Amino acid sequence: MSDPKPNRNIKMIVAYNGAAYHGWQRQAPGIDTVQERIERAAMHVVKHRLAIHGAGRTDAGVHATGQVANFYSPNWSIPLNGMRRAINSRLPADIAICSACEAPDGFQSSRSAIGKTYRYRIYTAPLKPVELAGQVLHHWRPLDIEPMQAAAKRLVGTHDFAGFATSADQRENTIRTIYRCEVARVGPEVHVTVRGNGFLYNMVRNIVGTLMDAGRSRFGPRQIDKIIETRDRRLGGPCVLPDGLTLVCVHYRPEDLIVAPKPLQTQGI
């Protein structure tokens, strides 16, 4: 008889509108999450139980265009593109598998990640954009983006970001590196884009609320330095709603995505 084939490690890029879900991570029975929806659809296709591993535990109401997930399967009979289409056909309209490919055996979407990029969208106009409900934060007054941009630059680097974490975050290590923090006006919207090697609980939403206070002239850009130095969350702006937040990309080292050739399966006599 032939030797058993190794499991396939299947890496997927996932997009979803998180407005209808209680976040990415599977929770108690009856609580609707993105992970559970994909697991149910994938099990129907590959015909075995499985666990989907996601790169980021996005909160309720948070969206993604570049969430990364992976799962293991002994089913080699389904081509990956056909598997992607079959899973998509069993997902609701607000979740989609954008791509599927084989990953190295040791790849795990969360542990292998070296960083993430998030974007927050703020719609600045008097009339609320009903067609974008749940996708943007509506702020009916203009924001001055120059002080927001100046404040954003002060976040770049390796710092103790305890002053930007919500009290529910109990992690002892609060040092993170921000590689990029940019504020740009895009039509009627203001976009805040943040890339870092990791984020504390609600860190991006707290950063956005603080930058918005700078844009409302409630304090100057140097307030960022005070928050970092004192680690005092009370010196920052509010934690904004999840509506405008999107996980745009998860970053990996190229060498961690290289798939080694599988050994040839030999037929026993």
Secondary structure as UniProt FT lines:
FT   STRAND          8..16
FT   HELIX           18..20
FT   TURN            29..30
FT   HELIX           34..46
FT   STRAND          53..54
FT   TURN            60..61
FT   STRAND          63..73
FT   HELIX           80..89
FT   TURN            93..94
FT   STRAND          95..102
FT   TURN            105..106
FT   TURN            109..112
FT   STRAND          115..124
FT   HELIX           130..132
FT   TURN            133..135
FT   STRAND          137..139
FT   HELIX           145..153
FT   TURN            154..155
FT   STRAND          157..160
FT   HELIX           162..164
FT   TURN            167..168
FT   STRAND          175..186
FT   TURN            187..188
FT   STRAND          189..196
FT   TURN            201..202
FT   HELIX           203..215
FT   TURN            216..217
FT   TURN            221..222
FT   HELIX           223..230
FT   HELIX           233..235
FT   HELIX           242..244
FT   STRAND          245..251
FT   HELIX           254..257
//
